[in-house]
Amino acid sequence: MHVAIVGHTANLSGGELALVRVLPSLLLGGVRVTVVLGEDGPLVAAVAATGAGVQVLPMRDEVKNRTRADTDSGKKAVKALLPTAAYIGGLSRHLRRLRVDVVHTNTLKAALYAGLAGRAARLPVLWHIRDRIAPDYLPSRTVSLVRAMSRRVPHRIAVNSRTTAVTLPPGVQHRLHLVPDCVEVPAAMHLVNGGEREAQDTFTFGMMGRLAPWKGQHVALEAFARACAEDSRLRLIFVGSAMFGEHVYEKTLRARALELGLDEKVSFRGFQADIWREYATFDGAIHASVLPEPFGQVVVEAMAAGLPVLASASGGPSEIIDDGINGILVSPGDDIALAQAMATVAWQPELRERLTAAGRETAKNFAPQATSEALTALYQMLVRGRR
């Protein structure tokens, strides 16, 4: 069985990292994979290293650089229409030349253009949706467009959580399949043991992920300032960079850290390819999204890395975390409650030990093999349906 997995970007973000992690298991399971990307970039080498095929079918800038916000601009949408249609036609012909059995779209933008290309090539189409299709998360026109196309374009839809599933129309719910993203920790990684932290002079909280207002780094920063006022031994690390025009937010965060006098206690590490090395420098992990997270990959990563996790009590993380058992849930945007949770976790070693032990067990449910088996079953279902 030959599957084309299509994505628009070659940057290494959540959906792209999830793809790289599942590819080895798919290949071992006998699925032949060709990843087709709209640009060159770090993802190309990462995919090639797994043994999967990878090709770049370059997009014109006016197509590639369109953001979700552009869909709320009628003029920009019309301007990009012709080059987008041309790209869809070219991709459709390319898919036929590849002689694939299934088209699997890995990103939301790819769901739209590659879904149409797959249909034009008369191939089964699987959408993989990792975004909440809701107006508090996406521009309203994007929401309307994706919901409308979800009724007609994909034969099946993989969703990463129940939180994501409920944002799609009722009429497509029978075609939805829950396929959470996977996490695999390198065997050589030194796992953090929270139970030994009482002998340390500092306790470092880390927050992994792109710097964006909805991700809530500003909430974590304000909470950290409150917690530091009570205990100066705390430290905070942000790992991740601004993307998609959010660099002003990063500058605001840095300026606020200086304003609070925390520049020696807060570190901005930027994008780091080796996330596991970064997790090994954390003593606790924070997830602070102010909007419901579609899944919460960083939550599972931190659990797998042996860290106690503090997360927003909404969206995907609330499906993963049982409060007080394998992590701690805090109301989104509540920096006072987050500060209290930080203080509690930092200096209660027995609690940390319980949380990390349960978290590691939870993370086992998100192994690559489980995701691979779910996707392979969907591919087989689509191929059988085509016959």
N, C-alpha and C positions, 0 to 999 in steps of 0.2 A: 504494500500500500504506500503510495507516494502522496505526501501532504505538502502543500505550499503554505507556509506561515508568513503572513504579510504584515509589515509594520511601516509606519511612515518615517520614524526617527531612528538614528543610529547612536543616539545618546544613551547612557546607562541610567535609566530611571527605574521606577518600581516594576512596571510591566515588562520592561526589557530584561531586568535582572531575573524576574520570575521565569521568563522564557529560557534564558541561558541555563537556569538550574534544572529545568525539566527535560531539556533536550537529551542529555545522556541516557536517561531512563527510557525515553521514547525510542531512541535508536536501539538500545538493548532489547526492547520489546518487539523489534522487527519493523518499526515504522521508518520509512525513508522520508527525510525531511529536507526541503529546500526553503530557506528563509529568504524572502524577497523584501528589500528595504528601499526606501525612497531617497536615501542619501548614504554617503560614506561616513564612517566614524568609528568610535571605540567598539560598538556592538558587532561590527563586522569581524574583527579579530576574535572577540569573545565567542561568537557563534562558531567560527571556523575551528577554534580550539576544542570544541565538543565533538567534532567529526561530522557535523551536519553541513550540508551544502549552504552556501550563502551567495546571493547575487544582489547587485545594486542596480536598480532601474531608476536613474536620477529624475527627480521632480524639478520642474521649473520653480524658481524662487517664489513666484506669486501663489503657487499651490503649497509648496513646502512650508512657507513662513506664515501661512494663515493661522491665526489663533482662534480659540473658541469665541472670543469677544467679537471677532470679525463677522460672525454670523448675524450679529445684531445690527450690522451696517449693510443696508441694501445695496449701496454702490459698490462696496468691496466684494460682496457676494457675486454681483453681476460681472465685475471685472475678472474674477477668478473662474467664472463658469466655463469659458471656452478652453483655457489650458487644462482645467480639471477634466473636462470631457475628453480631451485629446489623450490625457494620461490614462484615463479609464480604458479607452480603446486600445492603447498600446499595451497596458497590463493584461487585458483580456487575451490579446493575441499571444503575449508571452506565456501566459498560463497554459494555453492550448499547446504551445510548442514544448513546454515542460512535461506535458502528458501527466498531469497530476490527477489524483482521484478526489481530493477535497481541498477547498480553500479555507484556511483558518486565519481570521483576522485577529491580530494581537493587540491593536490599539483602537481607540474610539474613532480617530480620523480614518484609519484603515478600514474600519467596519463600513464606513460610508462609501469610499471610492473602490476598495477592493471587493466589497460585497457586490457592488454593481458590476465590476469587472468579472467576478466569478459567475454571476448570473448570466452575463452576456456570453461567457464561454460555456454555458450550460453545465456548470459544475455545482456540486453540493457546497453550500456556504455555511460555515460555523463562525458566528460572532463570539468573541471572547470579551465580555464587558466587565471592566474593572472600575467603572465610574458610576456614581449615582446619577441617574438621569432625572435630575430634579432642579427646579429653578433657583434654589439656594446654593447650588453647586456648579451649575452651568448656565450660560446665557439662555434666555427664554426661547429664542429661535432655535438654538441647538437642541434644546429639550424637545421642542415640537417636531423638529426634523428627525431626530433619532427615534422618537416614539413612533412616528409615522412610518419610517423605513423599517422599523423592527417588525411591523405587521406583514411586510411584503418581501424583504430581501433575504434574511437568514432562514435557512431551513431549521437550524437549531441554534440556541444561544447558551453559552457557558457563562455563569455569573460567579463572582468570587465570594459572595455572601448573601444571606437573606436580606440584608440591608439594601444591597444593590437590586436584588430581584424585585422587591416591592415597588421600585421606582419605574419599572417597565409596565406597559399597558396590560390590563386584565386579559385581553384577547391573546396574548402571547405566553401567558404563564405556563400553559401545557407544553411549550417548547423549551422551557428553561431547565437547565441542569446545574446543580451546585458543584463547582470545581474550584475549591480554594487554592490560592497560590501556595507554592512549596518553599521550604527552607531546608538547606543542608549545611551543617557546620563542618568545616574542614577537620579531619581527624587529628591534625597536629595542633589545633588551637588549644591554648591553655585556658580552661574554663575558670571563670571567676568563682570563688567560694565565699559567698556572703557571710558565712558563719565565722570567718577568720578576721573580719574587718575591725573588731573591737581593739585590735592591737595597733591599728594605723592612726596616723596623726590627722589625716584628711579623709573625706568621703566625697567622691566625685560622681555627680550625676551627668549623664550624657543624653543628648537628643539627636537622633539620626534622621536625616531626611532633608529634602530640598527646603530652602528658606522661602516660605510663602505665608502671607497673612492668615490663611485659613488653617495652616498647620499649627499655628499658635505658639511660635517661638517667643513672641512678646509676652504671652501669658506665663510661660516657663521662666522668663527673665524676671518678671515682676515677683513671681512666687519665690524665686531664688533670692532676690533682694530681701524679702521678708524673712526667709529662713536664715539667711546670713546674719541678719540683725540679732538673731538669737544664738547663733553658733557660727563663729568665723572660720571654722575648719572646713566648711563645705566648699566645693568647687563645681563648676558647670562647664561642659564642653558641648558646642554645637558642631556637628559634622554634616556637611551638605552645603550646596551653593544655591544661589538664586538662579531661576530659569524662567523662561517665558515672560521676560520683561519685568521681573519682580526685584530688580537690583536696588530700587529705591527702598524697598522694605529692608534689605540687608543693611543699607547705610543707616536706616532708622534704628535698627537693632544695635548696631555698633555704637551709635551716638548715645543711645539710652544707657548702655552699659557704662560708658564713660561718665554720663550724667549722674548715675547712681554710685559712682566710685568703685565699680566692680571690675575695672579693666584688668586687674591682676588676678582676679578669681574666675573670670569668664574667658574662654578661648573659642575662637571661631576657626575651625580647622579646614573649612572649605570642602570641596569634593574630594573623596578618598576612594580609590578603587578597591583597596583591601579593607572592607568594612569590618571583617572579623578582627583584624589588628586593632581597629578603633574600639570595638566592643570590649576587647581585653583591657582597655584603659579605663573603662567605666566600672563603677561600683553599683550603680543603679541606673535604670533607663526611664526616660520620661517620654510620654506621648501626650500631646496637649492640643490636639485639633479642636477648633471651635465649631466646626461643622461636622456632622456625622461622617466618619471615615468609611469609604466603601469596604475596605478589608482590614488594613492595619498590619502590613507585612513586617514593619519594624517591631511590632509587639511580639510576633512569633520569633523573629530573629533574636531579640533580646532574651526571650525565654530560653531559646536553644543555646544561647551563649552563657546561660547560668546566671542571669541578672534578675533582681527583683524589679518588677515593672509597675509604674504608675501611669495610668491611662485615662483618657476622657471616657466618661460613662455614656457613650452613644455610638451608634453605627457598628462596624465590624468588630472593634475591640471589645464591645460589650457582649458580643457573641462568643468571643474567645476567652474572656476573663470572667471567672467566678470570684466576685469581690471578697477579698480577705483569704481566699484559698490559693489561687495561683497568681495573684496580682492584686492591685488596689485600683479601684475606679473612683474618679473624681468628677464632679459636674463640670462640663465644658466651660472654659472661660473663667472659672472660679480660682483666682490666684491665691486667695486666702486658704481655701481648702487644700490646694496643691502644696502650698508651703507647709501646712500642718502634716500632710502625708510625707513630704520629703524629710521632715524632722523625725517623724515616727520610724520610717524605714532606715534612715541613716544610723540611728543609735539603738536599734533593737535587733541584735544579732539573731536571736531565736526566731523572730518573725521573718527575717530575711531568709534564714535557712529553710523555713517551711515554704515560703513563697517560691524560692528558686527551685527547690526539689519538685514541687507540684508543677511549676512552669516548664521544667525540662520534660516532664511526662506529657504535658499538653502539646509541646512542640513536636513530639513524635507523631502526632496525628497529621502533621503537615509535611511528611517526608515526600521527596520527589516521586517515589514509586507509586504512591497513592494517587497523586495528580496525573501521572503518566497513564495509569490504568484507567482513570476516569476519562481522559481525553481519547485514549485508544478505543474505548467502548463507544464513544460518540462518533469517532471516525468510521468505525465499522457499521454503526447504525445508519450513517449517512450514505455509505457505499451500498449497503443492502437496499436502502430506500430508492437508490437510483436505478437498480436493476429491474 
